[in-house]
Amino acid sequence: MTVLDDWVTAVCAELDLDPAGVPVPTVLDVARDVAHQVVRPGAPVTAYLLGLAVGRGADPAAAAERLSALAGSWPVDLGGSTPAE
């Protein structure tokens, strides 16, 4: 087991969740996409929002795919300027 596996198991125990139902690679992929293509602090916020959507019944893989696509299409910030339309 890795430290991440241990952490997820401990958090799941604390929150009364089944660790087998946690799609860790999917969450990490979305967080990476947002951090690299949108803004770094957006990664944990997006992971939280993904969790809210899944808690309300969204399919984790489908929701993550939509968020990664959104991040991939996000305009690149060139020094704080707004992209030309």
Order of alpha helices (4+ residues) and beta strands (2+ residues): alpha-alpha-alpha-alpha
